[in-house]
Amino acid sequence: MEIKLLALTLQCKQSREIIDLSNQISIFHGKISSGKSSLVRLINFLFGGGLEKTAAIQEELVSASLSAVVGLYNVLFEREIEASKIRVTWSNQKGESATVLAPLTRSDSGAIWGDNIFNFSDLVFHFMNLSVLKVRKSKAQEDSQLVRLSIRDFFRFCYLDQDHLDSSFFRIGEPIRGEKSKDVLKFVVGYFSEQLSKLEQLLEAKRDERIGKKNSANELGNFLEKFGFESEDQVIEEMEEANKRIEQAQQELRRLQEGYKAETHSSDKLRENIRKIANRIDTTEIAINDLEYKIEDQKNLKSELLSAKFKFAKTSSIQNVFANVVFESCPSCGSGVEKKQSLNSCYLCKSDLNANDPSEANQEEAFRLDLDSRIEDLEISIKEHKKSLNRQKSLIIKLKTTKYDLDLRLANETEKYESLNLSSYRDIERRIATYKERMKGFDRALLIPKEIRRLEEETAVLLGEESDVRKKIETEKNKLVSASEYIDDIADKFLEMMLEVGVPGINADDEIYINRKTWEVLVYPRGNEFKKWGFNNAGSGGKKTLFQVCFALALHLVASVNKLDLPKILIIDTPMKNIGEDVNEDLFKSFYELLYRLANEELSDRQFIIVDKEYFKPEIDINISERYMTPDEKEHPPLIPYYRGA
C-alpha cells in the first residue's frame, strides 16, 4: 500500500504554515505544549481520524491540507476543522484530475465516484488499486454478514498515538476496534487475501439471495394456506368447480330467457288490440279534422250567400227610388241635360230603352229564390256535419278510454312479470360474475405454486453455487499456508528488536507466542508458558510503550520483506514515552540506532514520522529532517508560530 506524505499545510487565522514531510524520516522534538503531537494528529485527522482540539487549534486553526502520493496518484487531502467530510483532489500519470467531497462513512446518496466508491476509505483503496475489503462480522458464525475494512483499520498499525501507546495494544482488547485490528493482521499476514474477500462477498451474496428466495417461497406457501389452498391440485379442483357453477348459472339464464318469451306471448293479443284502437283513434281524429274544416267552409259560404242576398235587395230598392227622378244636370260632370227626349232612349245616358228585358222582374225573383234555396241547403249540410262531428268526438273519447284501460292492464301485467324475471336475472348474473371473478383469483393463485416451484428450484441451484464457493474459499485458505510462517517471522523479529533495544525483562532464550485467534502477543520466559506475560501485564508504562513500538516495527519489517499489504508509513508519537532520557539513555540510543538501521536497510521503503522529547542524531547517512519546537522561543517556534497561549 503505497503512501508517501509530502507536506502538511495549516491555514491559520494569521498565517499559512507549511511543514515539509518529504524526507524518509521526519522527527519533531522539543518542549511540551509546542504542538508536536497536534502535528501528527492533524495528519491522522486528514486521513479520516478524530482531532483533539487544543486551545491553539480551537482559537487559530481554520483548515488543514495534506499533499501525498497514494499509489500512482498525486493526492491533496483538505479538511476544515469542524467538517465531517474531506475534500480529495487528485491527478494521475496521464494528467487526468478530479475532486470529490468524500464522507467518512458510506454515503446515503450513492457512489461519490464511479460505481463502487462510496466514502473516503473506498477512494483511498481505489488510489492503491485495491478492491473494497470485507470480512465476517462474527468469526464464530460462518454465515455472519460481511463488514468493510477501512483505511482507518489499517492506519491503527501505522499511527501509534501517544494517548494509547502504553494503554492499548492496537485496540485489540476493544470489542469493535479489536475485531477490526485482528482482521487487518489476518489480511496482512495472508490469513485473509483480497481474493478470499471477493469469495466471501460472493458467498454472502449467494446466501442472501438463497435466503431471500426461500423466504419468498415460504411466504407464498403461507399465503396459499391462508386462503385454504394446500397444493396446486386443490386450486385446479376449485377452478373446475367454479367452471361448473358458471355453466349451471348460464343454463338457468337461458331457461329464464326462453320462459320469458313464452310468458310474454300471451300479452301479444292485448298489444294488437291496443295497436288497432290506436289506429282507429288516428283515423277518427283525421275525420274530425275534416268535418271541422268542411263545417267551417260551409259556414263561410253561407255568409257569402246571405251577403249577396242583402246586396240584391239593396240594388232593387235603389232602382225604385231613381225610377221617376228627372235630372237637370249630369250627376257626373254637372252639364245641363237636354230636355228633349226620345221615347225609345234614356234622355240622360241615351241607352236604348227597348233593349230592357220585359221579364227582368221575374228573373230577379228567381235569383232571390235560388239564393234562399242554397242557403237552406247549406244550413242542412252544416247541421248534418255537426251531428257527424259530435258522433266522431264521442267515438274518440270512447276509444281513448278503452286504450287507456288496455294500456294500464298491459303495464300491470308486464311489470308484475318482469319484476319477477328481473330479480331472477340479476341473481343469476351476480352469481356468474362472482364465479368469473373467482376464476381470475384462481388463475392468479395458480401462478403461486408455479412461482414457489421456480423459487425452490433457484434456491437449490443457489445452494449448489454456495457449496462451490465454499469449496473455493477452502481452496483459497489452503493456499495461505505461508500465513503461519509470517506470524512466526513476526514473533522472531519482535524478540530480536526487543533484545536490540534492551527492553527490560527480555532474554535471548525467551520465546514469543502469538495466538492465531485472539492475536494476543505473549512472552514465554525461557520457553516457560506458566510464566508468560504480555502487554497487559508488562508492568511499567515505558515497557508497554517499547513493547508496542517494537511489535509495530516487526510487523512492518515482515510486511516490507515479504511485500505484504500494509501502508508504507509509520507515525510514532513519543516512542520514549514514560522513559526518562537521563536515567535510560541507553534505551534512547539503542532504539534510535535500531530505527535508523531499519530505515536504511529492510525498511527503506517506509516513511517515518517521529515525535519525541529528544533527538538522537544518526551516525549513518540517511534521509532525515528534524525540527526542534518550543512554545515560546522565536528561533524554535511552536506549530502555530505566532500563538503564545492565553
Secondary structure, DSSP 8 states (H G I E B T S, - for coil): --EEEEEEEEEESS-EEEEE--SSEEEEEESTTSSHHHHHHHHHHHTT------HHHHHHEEEEEEEEEETTEEEEEEEETT-SEEEEEEE-TTS-EEEEEEESS--TT--SBTTTB-SHHHHHHHHTT---EEEES-SS-TT--EEEE-HHHHHTTTEE-GGGTTT-STTTTSHHHHHHHHHHHHHHHTSS-HHHHHHHHHHHHHHHHHHHHHHHHHHHHHHHHHTT--SHHHHHHHHHHHHHHHHHHHHHHHHHHHHHHHHHHTTHHHHHHHHHHHHHHHHHHHHHHHHHHHHHHHHHHHHHHHHHHHHHHHHHHHHHHHTT---SB-TTT--B------TTB-TTT--BGGGS-TTHHHHHHHHHHHHHHHHHHHHHHHHHHHHHHHHHHHHHHHHHHHHHHHHHHHHHHHHHHHHHHHHHHHHHHHHHHHHHHHHHHHHHHHHHHHHHHHHHHHHHHHHHHHHHHHHHHHHHHHHTTHHHHHHHHHHHHHHHHHHHHT-TT--TT-EEEE-TTT--EEEEGGG-GGG-EESTT--SHHHHHHHHHHHHHHHHHHHHHTT-S--SEEEEE-TTTT--TTTTHHHHHHHHHHHHHHHHTTTTT-EEEEEESS----SS---EEEEEE-SS-SSS--SSTT----
